[in-house]
Amino acid sequence: MRRRLFGFIFAGLLGSRAIFSAGFQEAVRDDLGNAFPAAGSYRRIVSLAPNITEIIFTLGAGGRVVGVTRFCDFPPEARLKTKIGGFLDPNLEAIRALDPDLVVAFRGNPLEALDRLKSLGLPVFILDIGPDLEAVPRTIEKLGRVTGRIAEADRLVSEIEEKIRRVDRAIRGVATRPRVFLKLQGEGLWTCGRESYLTDMIGRAGGLSVTAGLPKNWLEIGAERLIADDPDLIVVLARSGDDFDRTRAWFEAQPAFRSLRAVRDGRFGLLDENAASRFGPRLFDAFESLARLLHPDRF
């Protein structure tokens, strides 16, 4: 496998591609080390996470998906699939009734539910999320192998690499790195911490997350902390332009926040919450958008 943009050989992490020799098919291992037959032998797949659903459809294997969570809304075709509950509360009986030959899970699905599915004799392929963007191509490649869509996965990873190259070229040599507070969708000052891939994304896009030093993936900070950090830019993950406008108006209406540099200068940016919060291909569209927000003069 060719050297990837990120500076390491994915083949060393994932194992070599499926081998077709004398009927032999190399197994692919999930992120817990469990081996599964490769080369697309699965025909009834249940997805337990929106990003997994999106990747499988993007690889052209959506026709094999028989069940998804109620949050799986992209691509639109995914909405037509049988719903098996939510990300945190999958309905085990509904999953069992679909008679899947593969259940694909993601970190965050309750381990108790996954163990129960295994006890029912269902094969559960578990993928993990990493603290950086490199884990997305790894996830795509593993799903490509287990669904037999190796060439499609390789093309998708190449497209992702090109998006990253474009950003790298655009921001090379920037003199300043804006300090960013990233506001997650919903109430309160929820944001990303040191272990979140969004913190890595901000850094790769040419910024500095003011909460990068805080532990955990996601956390809520207090107003005092935000005032002390005084970011140059507030980036809001929003589902729509109206949601973004409401969040911006909330910041501007808080007397305590009027001294913030970002509020005073009107420096707010919108990122599509649906794309940025899912560990899949569209995350890199959000990555490009973020780089444009941070360094508009470079685009």
ZITAUR-V791335 format. One record per pair of residues at least 12 apart in sequence whose C-alpha atoms are under 10 Angstrom apart, sorted by the first residue. I is the first residue (numbers start at 1). J is the second residue. Records with the same first field share a line. If there is no record, write none. Layout:
I=J, J
This chain:
1=15, 16, 17, 154
4=134, 137, 157, 158, 161
5=134, 157, 158, 160, 161, 162, 164, 165
6=133, 134, 161, 164
7=134
8=134
10=134, 137, 138, 141
11=138, 141
13=138
14=28, 29, 30, 31, 138, 139, 141, 142, 145
15=27, 28, 29, 142
16=28
17=38, 39, 141, 142, 144, 145, 150
18=37, 38, 39, 145, 146, 148, 150
19=38, 39
20=39
25=37, 38, 39
26=38, 39, 145
27=39, 145, 146
28=125, 142, 143, 144, 145, 146
29=125, 126, 127, 142, 145, 146
30=104, 105, 124, 125, 126, 127, 128, 139, 142, 143, 146
31=106, 107, 125, 126, 127, 128, 129, 139, 142
32=125, 126, 127, 128
33=125, 126
34=123, 124, 125, 126
35=125
36=102, 123, 124, 125, 145, 146
37=145, 146, 147, 148
38=142, 143, 144, 145, 146, 147, 148, 149, 150
39=144, 145, 146, 147, 148, 149, 150
40=61, 64, 143, 144, 145, 146, 147, 148, 149, 150
41=101, 102, 146, 147, 148
42=64, 65, 100, 101, 102, 103, 146, 147, 148
43=61, 63, 64, 65, 66, 100, 101, 102, 147
44=63, 64, 65, 66, 67, 98, 99, 100, 101, 102, 103
45=61, 62, 63, 64, 65, 66, 67, 68, 95, 98, 99, 100, 101, 102, 103, 104, 147
46=64, 65, 66, 67, 68, 69, 81, 82, 83, 84, 95, 96, 98, 99, 100, 101, 102, 103, 104, 105, 124
47=65, 66, 67, 68, 69, 72, 83, 84, 87, 95, 102, 103, 104, 105, 106, 124, 125
48=67, 68, 69, 70, 71, 72, 83, 84, 85, 86, 87, 88, 89, 90, 95, 103, 104, 105, 106, 107, 108, 109, 114, 126
49=68, 69, 70, 71, 72, 86, 87, 88, 104, 105, 106, 107, 108, 109, 278, 279
50=68, 69, 70, 71, 72, 73, 74, 75, 78, 86, 87, 106, 274, 277, 278, 279, 280
51=71, 72, 73, 74, 106, 136, 274, 275, 277, 278, 279, 280, 281, 282, 283
52=68, 72, 104, 105, 106, 127, 139, 140, 143, 278, 279, 280
53=65, 67, 68, 69, 71, 72, 73, 74, 75, 78, 104, 280
54=72, 73, 74, 75, 76, 78, 278, 279, 280, 281, 282
55=74, 75, 136, 139, 140, 141, 143, 144, 153, 156, 279, 280, 281, 282
56=140, 143, 144, 147, 149, 153
57=74, 75, 77, 78
58=74, 75, 140, 152, 153, 156, 280, 281
59=140, 143, 144, 147, 148, 149, 150, 151, 152, 153, 154, 155, 156
60=144, 147, 149, 152, 153
61=143, 144, 147, 148, 149, 152
62=75, 77, 78, 81
63=77, 78, 81
64=100, 147
65=78, 81, 82, 100, 102, 103
66=78, 80, 81, 82, 83, 84, 95, 98, 99, 100
67=79, 80, 81, 82, 83, 84, 85, 94, 95, 98, 100, 103
68=80, 81, 82, 83, 84, 85, 86, 87, 90, 95, 103, 104
69=81, 82, 83, 84, 85, 86, 87, 88, 89, 90, 91
70=82, 83, 84, 85, 86, 87, 90
71=83, 85, 86, 87
72=86, 87
73=274
74=274, 275
82=94, 95, 98
83=95
84=96, 97, 98
86=109
87=105, 106, 107, 108, 109, 110
88=108, 109, 110, 111, 113
89=109, 110, 113
90=109, 110, 113, 114
91=113
92=113, 114, 116, 117, 120
93=117
95=117, 122
96=117, 120, 121, 122
99=122
100=122, 123, 124
101=121, 122, 123, 124
102=122, 123, 124, 125, 146, 147
103=117, 118, 122, 123, 124, 125, 126
104=123, 124, 125, 126, 127, 143
105=124, 125, 126, 127, 128
106=125, 126, 127, 128, 129
107=126, 127, 128, 129, 130
108=127, 128, 129
109=126
114=126
125=143, 146
127=139, 142, 143
129=196, 197, 279
130=195, 196, 197, 279
131=193, 194, 195, 196, 197, 198, 199, 200, 201, 217
132=195, 196, 197, 198, 199, 200, 201, 204
133=196, 197, 198, 199, 200, 201, 204, 279, 280, 283, 284, 287
134=197, 200
135=197, 279, 280
136=157, 160, 197, 278, 279, 280, 281, 283, 284
137=153, 154, 156, 157, 158, 160, 161, 279, 280, 281
138=153, 157
139=153, 279, 280
140=152, 153, 154, 156, 157, 279, 280, 281
141=153, 154, 156, 157
144=156
156=281
157=281
159=281, 284
160=281, 282, 283, 284, 285
161=284
162=284
163=284, 285, 287, 288
164=204, 205, 284, 285, 287, 288
166=288, 299
167=204, 205, 206, 287, 288, 289, 290, 291, 292, 298, 299
168=204, 205, 206, 288, 291
169=298
170=205, 206, 291, 292, 295, 296, 297, 298, 299
171=204, 205, 206, 291, 292, 294, 295, 296, 297, 298, 299
172=206, 298
173=206
174=206, 295, 298
175=206
176=206, 207, 208, 294, 295
177=202, 203, 205, 206, 207, 208, 209, 232, 294, 295
178=202, 203, 206, 207, 208, 209, 210, 231, 232, 233, 293, 294, 295
179=202, 203, 206, 207, 208, 209, 210, 211, 229, 230, 231, 232, 233, 234, 262, 294
180=199, 202, 203, 207, 208, 209, 210, 211, 212, 229, 230, 231, 232, 233, 234, 235, 262, 268, 294
181=199, 202, 208, 209, 210, 211, 212, 226, 229, 230, 231, 232, 233, 234, 235, 236, 262, 268
182=198, 199, 202, 209, 210, 211, 231, 233, 234, 235, 236, 237, 268, 269, 270, 271
183=220, 234, 235, 236, 237, 238, 247, 270, 271
184=218, 219, 220, 235, 236, 237, 238, 271, 273, 277
185=236, 237, 238, 239, 243, 244, 247, 273, 274, 277
186=237, 238, 243, 247
187=220, 247
188=220, 221, 222, 223
189=219, 220, 221, 222, 223, 226
190=218, 219, 220, 221, 222
191=209, 210, 211, 212, 217, 218, 219, 220, 221, 236, 237
192=209, 210, 211, 212, 213, 214, 215, 216, 217, 218, 219, 220, 221
193=209, 210, 211, 212, 213, 214, 215, 216, 217, 218, 219, 220
194=209, 211, 212, 213, 214, 215, 216, 217, 218
195=212, 213, 214, 215, 216, 217, 218
196=212, 215, 216, 217, 218
197=217, 276, 277, 279
198=212, 217, 218, 276, 277, 279, 283, 287
199=211, 212, 213, 217
200=212
201=276, 283, 284, 286, 287, 288, 290, 291
202=287, 290, 291, 294
203=291
204=287, 290, 291
205=287, 288, 289, 290, 291, 292, 293, 294, 295
206=290, 291, 292, 293, 294, 295
207=232, 233, 290, 291, 293, 294, 295
208=231, 232, 294
209=229, 231, 233
210=225, 226, 228, 229, 230, 231, 232
211=225, 226, 229
223=254, 256, 257
224=256, 257
226=257, 260
227=256, 257, 258, 259, 260, 261
228=260
229=260, 261
230=257, 259, 260, 261, 262, 263
231=260, 261, 262, 263, 267
232=260, 261, 262, 263, 264, 265, 266, 267, 268, 294
233=260, 261, 262, 263, 265, 266, 267, 268, 269, 293, 294
234=248, 251, 260, 261, 262, 263, 266, 267, 268, 269, 270
235=248, 262, 267, 268, 269, 270, 271, 290, 293, 294
236=248, 268, 269, 270, 271, 272, 273
237=269, 270, 271, 272, 273, 274, 275, 276, 277, 286
238=269, 270, 271, 272, 273, 274, 275, 276
239=270, 271, 272, 273, 274, 275
240=270, 271, 272, 273, 274
241=270, 271, 272
243=270
244=268, 269, 270, 271, 272
245=268, 270
247=268
248=263, 266, 267, 268, 269, 270
249=263
251=263, 268
252=264, 266
267=293
268=293
269=289, 290, 292, 293, 294
270=286, 289, 290, 293
271=285, 286, 287, 289, 290, 293
272=285, 286, 289
273=286
274=286
275=287
276=289, 290
